[in-house]
Amino acid sequence: MREMSVERNPNWRYAYQHIGITLMRLTTLISAGVIVAILLYLLDNALPALSWEFVFDSPRDMMTAGGVWPCIVGTFWLAVGATVIALPLGVCTAVYLTEYGGSGRFVEAIRLAVSNLSGVPSVIFGLFGLTFFVTICGFGVSLLSGVLTLAVLALPIVINTTEAALNQVPQAWREASLALGANKQQTIFKIILPAALPGILTGNILALSRVAGETAAIMYTAAVFYTPKMGDSILDPVMSLPYHIYVLATSSVDVDATRPMQYGTACLLVLMVLGLNLVALFIRQRAQRKIARQ
């Protein structure tokens, strides 16, 4: 009876809708407020350490002085290298699952494995990288081992987001392309992938953000406390911003003296991830405008 009265009185529906929208706006404002508060707190504590010397100098005096430039370089190569490897592998896998795999048991097993890997803690990927890339493959604790480990970690994210983007391309576009004489490969490369490119780049942004801030996955495979080398070889270990924060917070000889450096390093990590994301967003916006013009 109550449902019938609600249906007969549209004002109740509008009231419920207004309440729902108000609650969603409130939760959005709370979430945004928490994020802004964290960033302001981080910036306030990082200001005493932030300077050009801190950005472009190397650590000195047992990490109590100097800067974090080797950490910035190491983090950049780890994040970009992992993305460069994970993106083509993930896109090819998603194309196979969507366009060729069908609905057999093998494809379902792959999807189940990818879904499970998405929820695996990063420390498990670090132990896998230590066992396989560092020990079995013989790469040692190096940039190469870290890049490959992070690429494996990012792969499920790229596959899931790319598959979702491919599924959003209308089936009529595929049928129209095939009806005009294009073969399967031409349809994929000329129609489907360009249309799904914004969604693919969105997945790439998520993967890039994930790998840039990882600590557990690289502490066994790539990152070291300190090294005078900065990417001289892919078989050399590197420093990274997340691992540097971890070291300063847990193993510093004077935690109080290094606390401003901890916040400064964290602030630079946030800015670096933001910068990488802005570049990826710019590329995605250009792709969307190009598709709209077509």
C-alpha positions in Angstrom: 0.0 0.0 0.0 2.8 2.3 0.8 4.5 1.7 -2.6 1.2 2.4 -4.3 0.8 5.7 -2.4 4.4 6.7 -3.4 3.6 6.0 -7.1 0.4 8.0 -6.9 2.2 11.0 -5.3 5.1 12.0 -7.5 6.2 14.5 -4.8 7.5 11.6 -2.7 9.6 10.4 -5.6 11.1 13.9 -6.0 11.7 14.1 -2.2 13.5 10.7 -2.2 15.5 11.7 -5.2 16.5 15.0 -3.6 17.5 13.3 -0.4 19.6 10.7 -2.3 21.4 13.4 -4.4 22.0 15.5 -1.2 23.6 12.5 0.5 25.8 11.8 -2.5 26.9 15.4 -2.6 27.6 15.3 1.1 29.8 12.2 0.9 31.6 13.7 -2.1 32.3 16.9 -0.1 33.5 14.8 2.9 35.9 12.8 0.7 37.2 15.9 -1.1 37.7 17.6 2.3 39.7 14.7 3.7 41.9 14.7 0.6 42.5 18.4 0.8 43.2 18.2 4.5 45.8 15.5 4.0 47.5 17.5 1.2 47.5 20.7 3.3 49.0 18.8 6.3 51.6 17.3 4.0 52.5 20.6 2.5 52.7 22.4 5.8 55.1 19.9 7.2 57.1 19.7 4.0 57.8 23.4 3.6 60.8 23.5 5.9 62.6 21.0 3.6 61.5 22.0 0.2 64.1 23.9 -1.8 66.0 23.7 -5.1 68.9 22.0 -3.2 66.5 19.4 -1.8 65.1 18.6 -5.2 68.4 18.5 -7.3 71.0 17.4 -4.7 71.9 13.9 -3.5 71.5 12.6 0.1 74.4 13.3 2.4 75.3 12.7 6.1 73.4 9.5 6.5 70.3 10.9 4.9 70.1 13.9 7.3 71.1 16.4 4.6 71.1 16.9 0.9 68.3 16.1 -1.5 66.4 13.4 -3.3 67.4 13.8 -7.0 68.5 10.1 -7.4 65.2 9.0 -5.9 63.3 11.1 -8.4 65.2 9.7 -11.3 64.8 6.1 -10.0 61.1 6.5 -9.4 60.6 8.0 -12.9 62.4 5.1 -14.7 60.6 2.5 -12.6 57.2 3.9 -13.3 57.7 4.7 -17.0 59.5 1.4 -17.6 56.8 -0.7 -16.0 54.1 1.2 -17.9 55.8 0.8 -21.2 56.0 -3.0 -20.7 52.5 -3.5 -19.1 50.5 -1.3 -21.6 51.1 -3.3 -24.8 50.9 -6.7 -23.0 47.7 -5.7 -21.3 46.1 -4.2 -24.4 46.9 -7.4 -26.5 45.5 -9.6 -23.8 42.3 -7.6 -23.5 41.9 -7.6 -27.3 42.2 -11.4 -27.4 39.7 -11.8 -24.5 37.2 -9.4 -26.1 37.6 -10.1 -29.9 38.9 -13.6 -30.2 38.4 -15.5 -27.0 34.7 -16.0 -26.9 33.2 -17.5 -23.8 35.2 -20.8 -23.4 36.6 -22.2 -20.2 40.1 -21.0 -21.1 39.0 -17.4 -21.4 37.0 -17.6 -18.2 40.1 -19.0 -16.4 42.2 -16.1 -17.7 39.6 -13.6 -16.5 39.4 -15.3 -13.1 43.2 -15.2 -12.8 43.3 -11.5 -13.8 40.6 -10.6 -11.2 42.4 -12.5 -8.5 45.7 -10.8 -9.3 44.0 -7.4 -9.0 43.5 -8.1 -5.3 46.9 -9.6 -4.5 48.9 -7.4 -2.0 51.9 -5.7 -3.6 54.3 -7.5 -1.2 53.4 -10.8 -2.9 54.5 -9.3 -6.2 57.7 -8.2 -4.5 58.4 -11.8 -3.3 57.6 -13.1 -6.8 60.0 -10.6 -8.3 62.7 -11.6 -5.8 62.3 -15.3 -6.6 61.9 -15.1 -10.3 63.6 -12.0 -11.7 66.3 -11.5 -9.1 67.2 -15.1 -8.3 66.1 -17.4 -11.2 66.7 -15.0 -14.0 69.9 -13.7 -12.4 69.1 -9.9 -12.9 69.9 -9.2 -9.2 68.5 -6.3 -7.3 68.4 -3.9 -10.2 66.3 -1.4 -12.2 65.3 -4.2 -14.6 64.0 -6.5 -11.9 62.0 -3.6 -10.4 60.5 -2.6 -13.8 59.5 -6.2 -14.6 58.0 -6.7 -11.1 56.0 -3.5 -11.4 54.9 -4.4 -14.9 53.4 -7.7 -13.6 51.7 -5.7 -10.8 50.2 -3.2 -13.3 49.1 -5.8 -15.8 45.8 -6.7 -14.2 44.8 -3.1 -14.0 45.6 -2.5 -17.7 43.8 -5.7 -18.8 40.6 -4.9 -16.8 40.3 -1.3 -17.9 41.1 -2.0 -21.5 38.6 -4.9 -21.7 35.9 -2.6 -20.3 36.8 0.1 -22.8 36.7 -2.4 -25.7 33.3 -3.7 -24.6 31.9 -0.1 -24.6 32.6 0.2 -28.4 29.2 -0.5 -30.1 28.9 -3.9 -31.8 27.3 -2.1 -34.8 30.6 -0.4 -35.5 32.3 -3.8 -35.8 29.5 -5.1 -38.1 29.6 -2.0 -40.2 33.3 -2.3 -40.7 33.1 -5.9 -41.7 30.2 -5.2 -44.0 32.3 -2.6 -45.8 35.0 -5.2 -46.6 37.5 -4.7 -43.8 38.9 -7.9 -42.2 39.1 -8.6 -38.5 42.6 -7.1 -38.0 41.7 -3.9 -39.9 38.5 -3.5 -37.8 40.5 -3.9 -34.6 43.3 -1.4 -35.5 41.3 1.1 -37.4 37.9 1.2 -35.6 37.9 -0.5 -32.2 41.2 0.5 -30.7 41.0 4.2 -31.7 37.4 4.4 -30.3 38.5 2.7 -27.0 41.8 4.7 -26.7 40.5 7.2 -24.1 39.4 4.3 -21.8 42.7 2.5 -22.5 44.6 5.6 -21.4 42.5 5.9 -18.3 43.7 2.4 -17.3 47.2 3.4 -18.1 46.8 6.4 -15.7 45.6 4.2 -12.9 48.4 1.7 -13.5 51.0 4.5 -13.6 49.7 6.0 -10.3 49.8 2.6 -8.7 53.3 1.6 -9.6 54.8 5.1 -8.9 53.9 4.8 -5.2 54.8 1.2 -4.6 57.3 0.3 -1.9 56.8 -3.4 -1.1 57.1 -4.5 -4.7 60.5 -2.8 -5.2 62.2 -3.1 -1.8 63.2 -6.7 -2.6 63.9 -6.2 -6.3 65.2 -2.7 -7.2 65.5 -0.1 -4.4 68.5 0.3 -2.1 69.2 2.6 0.8 71.8 4.6 -1.1 73.7 4.3 -4.4 75.9 6.9 -6.1 74.8 5.7 -9.5 71.7 7.1 -11.2 70.6 4.7 -13.9 74.0 4.0 -15.4 72.8 0.5 -16.3 69.5 -1.3 -16.1 71.3 -4.0 -14.0 72.2 -1.4 -11.3 70.0 -0.9 -8.2 68.2 2.5 -7.9 66.8 4.7 -5.2 63.1 5.6 -5.2 60.9 8.1 -3.5 58.6 5.6 -1.7 61.4 3.5 -0.4 63.3 6.6 0.6 60.3 7.7 2.8 60.2 4.2 4.3 63.9 4.3 5.1 63.8 7.7 6.6 60.8 6.8 8.8 62.1 3.5 10.0 65.9 3.3 9.8 67.1 6.8 10.1 69.8 7.6 12.7 67.9 10.7 13.8 64.2 10.4 13.0 63.4 13.9 14.3 66.0 15.5 12.2 64.8 13.8 9.0 61.1 14.3 9.6 60.9 17.4 7.4 62.7 15.4 4.7 60.1 12.6 5.1 57.3 15.1 4.4 59.3 16.8 1.7 59.9 13.5 -0.1 56.2 12.5 0.2 55.2 15.9 -1.2 57.5 15.5 -4.2 56.1 12.0 -4.8 52.6 13.4 -4.9 53.7 16.1 -7.3 55.5 13.6 -9.5 52.5 11.3 -9.7 50.3 14.3 -10.4 52.6 15.4 -13.2 52.7 12.0 -14.8 48.9 11.8 -14.6 48.5 15.2 -16.2 50.7 14.2 -19.1 48.5 11.0 -19.6 45.3 13.1 -19.2 46.5 15.5 -21.8 47.2 12.7 -24.3 43.7 11.2 -23.5 42.0 14.6 -24.1 43.7 14.9 -27.4 42.6 11.4 -28.4 39.0 12.2 -27.4 39.0 15.4 -29.4 40.4 13.6 -32.4 37.7 10.9 -32.2 35.0 13.6 -31.8 36.2 15.3 -35.0 36.0 12.1 -36.9 
